[in-house]
Amino acid sequence: MVISNACVFDRAFDNGDYPECGPNGECHRNCACFQGRICVPIEPGHGPEYCRDQFECGGNEECAPHCICVNHQCRPPEETNYPDYCSNGPPECEHDFQCLFGCYCDNFECLSIADRPAGYCAGAQVFCTEDDECRLGCHCVSGRCLTVQTPGQTDYCSFGVTPTCMKPDLVVTTNLDTLNATDEELSLREALTKANLEPGPHRIIFEESGLFTFYRVNGGNGPLPPVPSLTYLDGGAGITLQAVESSVETGLILAGNGIVVSDILVGGFAGRGIKIESGASDVHLFRMRIGAIVRPAKNTTSMSSPPTTAQAS
């Protein structure tokens, strides 16, 4: 029998079966260092394997690279169900929300729910520390680039083309301010209406553009729909957006997150040529001119008009 710390052990021990104490007499919390040599169970009824199996380490350096020593046991630094954490490090995922939109977590790996390009689910995530590291219309939220308008819909922010690089999906074919679903033409009003109804990204272009190309806004139809989030209104070689009547208050309204407008002369409006709504963000204007223009006759339908000059307002 062995007596240690006033505890009686009811079985003989063999020095070779019990683990040695640590450099400073450390043992597992339920074991004690006997005579400065070996770790023995404090409570009776346990053999040498009780101390040997639970005493894994005396410090972090005795654990695998990705684990730390906690109470003489090597453990991951965070809660995890991944069995190979200590040797391999953190898994690709343990929960679906750790994968990209369109992917799910299966056996610690992100897999595609629908068709995604090769490698999309594995490592295609865009990580960030600030908004400037994300693409147009995306913000850095908890280390990931996400859209403000559709939280969780990370396809656009992590993969795919931006509005300024994508092929046009809406082509304005008439310079008249119409809203007619049966005329096989697409006006600027109709293009903006569609862009507001269908989540972006969008790139709106004009079938005809150039120095003397005019597109009209009719006051009787009310203000144009706003340019929505993730939309590029591309004036191409240049267009002029003008009011048909002097009573038309506003030209372009920008309302959303991630908007680009380029190469448009806006003029002839009673109030503002361009209005950026409160709350709009990540808005970019390139080669824009705002000013007074010579207003053609009200019944003019030609897309080409005599040259005019713009004056800053």
N, C-alpha and C positions, 0 to 999 in steps of 0.2 A: 504494500500500500504506500501511496505517496501523499504527504500532507503539505499543502501549499496555501498560504494566506487563510489559514484556519478552515480550509475546505478539505474534505476527505474524498479521495478518489477511490472508487471501489474496484479498480482494476490496475494491474501492474502496467508499467510503461516501459517501452524500449526506446532508448535515446534516439535511435535511427529513424523511428516513425514520426517523431514530433518535429515540427518546423523550428528552425532556430529563431531566436529573438532578433529583432532589428538592431541596428548599431547602438541605439539608445534604449534598448529594452522594449521596443514596440512589439505589440501583438494585436491580433484582431480584438475588437472591443469586448468580446465575450471570452477572451483567453487572457492568461497572465504569464509573465516571463518567470520561469522557475529557475532559481539559482543563477540567473543571468545567462542561461544557456538555451533553454527551449521554451516554446509556448505550449501551455497546457490549458484545457478547458477549466473555467472557473466553477461551473456547475457540474455535478456528477452525472454520469450516464452517457458521456460523450467520449469517443475515442480520439486518437491523434488526428484523424482525418478532419475533425471538426475545426481545428485550428489551421490545418494545412490547406484545406480547400478554400477557406474564406480569407486567408492572408495572401493577397496578390501582390501588394506593393508597399514600399516604404516611402515612395516619392513619385512625382510625375515621370521622372526619367526611366522608371521601371515599367511603364505602360507603353502600349503601342502608340504610334505618333499622334493619333487623333483623340486620345482619351487622357484623362487626368486621374490622379490617385485621390480617392475620397474614402475615408475610413478604411484605409488599407485595401481598397478594392478599386480596380480600374473601371472607370465609368465614363460615358460620353459627357461632354460639357453641357448638354441640353437634353431634355426629355425626348426620347425617340424609341421607336419599335424596330428600328433597322438593326439586325443582328451583327452585321459586319462593320458597324460604325468605327470601331477602334482601329481596324486595319485599313478601311477604305475611305473613311471620312463620311460626311453627311450624304444621304442619298439624293437622287434627283428630285424626288418628291415622296411625301407620305400621305398627302391629301390632294384632292382634285384642285382646290383653289391655288395650289402652288404651281400648277401647270398653266400654259397659255390658254386663252379662249379657244375652244375647239379641240382641246386635248383633255385627257383624264389620267388619273394616277392608277397604275396597276402594277403590283409587286415592286414598288419603289421606282417605277419608270413612267414617264409621261408618254402616253400613246394618243394617236389621232382618232377623234370621233368620226370626222368626215375626211374627205380628200384634202391633204395638206402636202406641200412639197417635202421631199426627203430632208430629214433633219429639222423640220419646222418645230416639232414638239420638244426636241432635245437641244437645249442650249440656244434657241433662237430668241429667247427673252431679251428685251432691252432694259438694262439696269441703268440707274441714273442717281445723281445726287442733287441735281437742280434742273429747272425747266429748260434751260438752254441746251441740255444734252438730249432733249427729246425732239421729235420731228414736229412739223407744223400742226397746231391744234392739239398737241398732247402736253400733259403736265406731269411732273415727277411727283408721284404719290407713294410714300413708303418704299422708295427705292425702285419703283417700276413706272414706266411711261404709260399713262392712261388718258383716255379722253374724258373731258368733263361732262359732256352731254350724255354719254352712254357708259356709265361706270361698269367695269367688268368686260366690256367689249374691246379686248386688247388686240384684235387682229390688225386693225389699222396702225396702231402705235408700234407694234412689234414686227409687222411684216406687211409688205405691199407697197404700192407706189403712192407718193404724195400728189395732191391736186395739181401742182405745178409741173409734174413730170408725167402724169397719166395721159392716155389718149382721151380726146374730148368725148364726153358722153352726152352732151347737149349742144346742138348746133342751131343757132338762131338763123332762120331762113328768110325772115321778112323784117322790113324796117317799120312796119305799122304796129301800133300798140293794140293788139287784138287778144281776145281770149275766146277761141273758137276751136273746139276739139275735132271738128269735121272738115276743116279747110286744108288739111295736110301741110300746113305751114306751122312753123314754131316761132312765135314772137319772143322777145326778151321777157315779157310779162309771163308767158307760159313756161319758159325755161326756168325762171326763178320760182314759179309756183311748183314745178316738178321737183326742183332741188330742195325746196322746203318740205315736201311730202316724203321724199326718199332719203334715208341717211346717206351722208357723204362717205368718201370724197367725191366731188364733182369738178369737172372742168367745162365751163361754158365758153364757146367760141362763136364767132360771127361768120356766116357763110361768105359775106363780102366785107372787106375792111380796106382801109386806105385813107389818105389824107382828107378826102372830100366825101366820106361815107357817113350818112346821117341816120340815126335811129330816133324815133319820136316817142314822147310820153304824152298821152292824152289825159287831160285833167278830168274828163268825164268818167274815166275808168278808176279814178282814185290813185293813190300813190302806188308805185311799183312794189311788189313783194320784196322783203328784205333779202339781201345776199346772206345765206345761212352759213352755219358752221361747215368747215372742211370744204370750202368752195373757192375755186379760182375763176374769176370773171376776166377772161382774156380778150383784150381788145385787138390782139393780133397786130396788123400793120397800122392800127389806129382807127378809131371810130369817134363820132361825135354823138353824144346823147343830149337831146334838146327837148324842151317843153314846147308843145304845140300852142298852148295858150299861156299868157303871162301869169295866169292865176295858179298854175301848177306850183305847189309849194316846194317840194323836195325832189331831187333827182335819185341818187342811189342811197339806200339805207343799208348799213352794215350792222347786222345783229347776230352775233354768235362768236364762236371760238375757232380760230384758224381760218382766216379769210385773206385772200390775195386779190387785188384788182390792179390791172395794168393797162396802159395805152388807151385811155379814154379821155376825151375832152367833154366836160359836163358844163352846160351853160343854158341860160334863158329861164332859169327857175326863179320864182319870186322870193324864196327863202334861201335854203342851203342846197348847193349842188351835191354835196355828200354829207350824210349824217351818220355818225358812229354812235350807236345806241349805248346807253349806260350798261355796263356789264360785259360788253364785247371785249375780247382779248385776242392777243396774237394776230393783230390786223396789220397788213402790209400793203402800201400803195406805191406803185412804180410808174414813172413817166405819166403822171396824171396832170391834167390842166383843168382849172375851174375858172370860168369867166363868162362874159357876155358874148353872144354870137348873133349874127344876122339871122333872124327867124324867117324861113321861107313861107310862102302862102300856105294857109291851113289845109287846103285840099291837095297839096303836093304829095305824090306817092313815090317819086323817083328816089332810089337809094343814093344817087350821086347829085350833089348840089355844088354851086359855085364856092370857091374858097372863101373862108372867113378867118378872122383873127380873134384870138382869145386874149382877154385881159384878166389879170389876177383880181379876184374879188376879196 
